């Protein structure tokens, strides 16, 4: 049941006739309900040529739910942004508006930084 030869790069050779390679499939994290999540909202200018973005960190859940939340926030703020690696980036200084929108959805929010 070899998926691809690149998946087995860590295995050199096995003489065991009953050997079955275990693939390192990552289990998606279950998305916690909004009331159990604590999201940190901050303003970030680092590595962005001085342009300000609103950074939302601390989301616990799978990538699909993160992207759905990011899409909803971007639509309601009327700006662009992205979602990856557990972070949501919203263009511009939208901290207060994002805090209000997330609080309305039931998330606990904390303003981080200045």
Secondary structure, DSSP 4 states (H G I P E B T S, - for coil): ----GGGGTT------TT--PPP-PPPPPPPPPGGG-EEEEEEE-TTTTT--EEEEE---S-HHHHHHHHHHHHHHHT--EEEETTEEEEESS-HHHHHHHHHHHT-EEEE---
